[in-house]
Amino acid sequence: MDLSYTDEEKAFREEVRTFLAEKLPEDLSAKIKGGKELVKSDVERWHAILNEQGWLAPNWPKKFGGAEWNAVQKHIFEEEAAAHHAPRIVPFGLGMLAPVLQKFGSKEQQDYWLPRILSGEDWWCQGYSEPGAGSDLASLKTSAVREGDHYIVNGQKTWTTLGQHANMIFCLVRTDKDVKQQEGISFLLIDMDTPGVEVRPIILLDGGAEVNEVWFTDVKVPVENLVGEENKGWTYAKYLLTHERTNIAGVGFSQAGLTAVKRIAKAEMAGGKPLIENPHFAARVAQVEIDLMAMSTTNLRIVSKAAAGTAPGVESSMLKVKGTIIRQEINDLARRAAGVYAMPFASEAIEGSNEALPDPLAAGPVAAQYFNNRKLSIFGGSNEIQRGIIAKVTMGG
Amino acid sequence: MNFELTEERQMLQDSLRRFLRDRYDTATRNKILESDSGLSEAIWSELAELGVIGALFTEEQGGFGGKGFDITTVFEELGRAGVVEPFMETAVLAGGLIADLGNEEQQGHVEEIISGALQLAFAHGEPTSRYDLFRVSTTATVKSDAVVLSGRKAVVLNAEAADMLVVSARESGDVADEDGISLFLVPKDAKGLTVQGYALLAGGRAAEVTLDDVTLPASARLGAAGKAAHAIEARIAAANVAQVSETLGAMETATRLTKDYLGTRKQFGRPIGTFQALAHRMSDMLIEMEQARSAVINAAGNLESDRKVREKHVSAAKNLMGRTGRLIAEDSIQMHGGIAMTQEYELAHIAKRIVMADHRFGDTDHHLERFIAFSAA
């Protein structure tokens, strides 16, 4: 046991700091700090900057063009990126599809799709959930019927994050209705420009439209877009979800969020003094900071173990549950801290809107973020599903 | 002890509930939310005709209610339907202050208020006052027979639609003194008054109100010079009773929607409410709902009590509703899943009303501290 960073790790932190200081565009960090939504070109610009540095895919093996960082390096990068208000890396291609292709895809698929993910040529979205298949994902009904060299896809996906920007979608589809649910699912890559694909935005309670419904009507998909074997898609999906969950601890987000809470609470006055000096509020902040410090180490312990060759199993479910509870608690504190100035509808947080808001605290749209982040404990397998997994794995049954 | 509503209040509750069920569905309200004014004048007039506003004033003031349980009867129904029209601002706060403190001429407005013809706002909080009731730095300076107001008021609900504003300003004393605060009736078109409006996350509109040497006749003062603090506190107490009642109504809707959803939504081949993890949370919600109702009853029943007793119960209710409201809103969303986060689903708006109520007239923590102070006193 040694909690101190090695000289190499310290040097790496310096390298990350220098990179962020030099290369992170100020307009992007200002948007993140102000809680504003990034437009598509913002994300593409940041991805391109990271790609040029070779840091866009920290998890990927070097042979695919990744950085292949270890757990500590990833942790350091995440901390520094959050501290500098860097945009998050949009994970659908890089963090979700890519690991599946790298493990289960054909050589041709790897050679074709992976470089396009890095270059930003393709923007991927995820076609998993359906109106009738949420927590019970395996009950999905979107069908793919083989006809010669193509599958014909029909059905509907929902909660497709940033689907409005995407040109490609990876989907779980039903290729066999007559077997056990999990054994009739395949993993298919679909070009969103194909006739019969329709994307409809879903307006959320914070006024934003980051998620979509995606409809498929007789969509022709070439058979070479099948990943791995037909009817083995559930295995790949579970593999992907494990990766999704590893990232979902969100330590960096929480650290940035906690910094913001403290900043707001210093600006906000209560009883003639900064709110941060109010013992009751200070106790709330301290409580979540203590939890976050411990979870940060939990995250490092688990991710280190995974890097050493142990697949993250039940631990990733634990990280998801605790990580989202902490993030949501921090969102709640930011909302509380802003007092009456949490009430205005921050439409400027939404893409394309410029309505000025009173924001003497420079708090940003804290209440909208609080509501938006209720999604954290719902998506990627709800926290109830995660607790079910933990119980099943540790107690059997 | 008797926990039944009087016959009159029961009738008001029934007619209000029926009206709002028929006339104020999710789609109708979402149109109101998206409109420039953020409120429906038609709904306003019809509710006024039903007696919603009259029920918030006493008989001496020209109404037919005005007690704690009249307020709860009205606002619980408004909350149940997620009504965003500014009855709190016009009737309970600004209208109430005019009725409580006004001279004969000023009280003449009450009739217009009850008929639904007048919109009002209460401009009291300031950018650095947070939830402190007596922290007023806006100044009122007497110049011969006129009074000049200067300062800024924060997040003033209904300021744009208001015909007149009731504005608090300090005539003497230090910034947080109880003594020295006066109230003024300021016409919306007064020279030097600027209203910068914006929409609110949970519906309705508010504004930053700037007073730049707004000159008024001394007759614009409501009540005695420098002595408004306790009248403001009593009105905020009434507003808090209205607020917790509205939140209770909204929580009932959230609970009902969640119960229905748990019974109909199927995953893994069965209604999700049959999973114990969710069933127990639903049970906890129902237990907390009973606590919430009792806290609201305690506050309403003590609204006419002496100051210390009244304020202790008001703060108890506001603290409990802040905690319980958060639980009900968050667990309702969680047990629904993604659907609850979509604007077209009723719960989205209802959950926002519940949570954002904690940002009005003091949050959970503020009222915990206040409860301690009033318990010790």
Interface residues (C-beta under 8 A of the other chain):
Chain A: S129 G134 S135 D136 S139 T158 W159 I202 I203 L204 L205 D206 G207 V211 E268 M269 A270 G271 G272 L275 N278 H280 F281 R284 D332 R335 R336 G339 V340 Y341 A342 M343 P344 F345 A346 S347 E355 A356 L357 P358 P360 A367 A368 Y370 F371 N372 R374 K375 S377 I378 F379 S382 N383 E384 R387 G388
Chain B: G125 P127 T128 S129 R130 Y131 D132 R135 A154 V155 V175 A176 Q196 Y198 A199 L200 L201 A202 A206 E208 Q267 F268 I272 F275 A277 L278 R326 E330 I333 Q334 G337 G338 A340 M341 T342 Q343 E344 A348 H349 A351 K352 V355 M356 D358 H359 R360 D363 T364 D365 H366 L368 E369
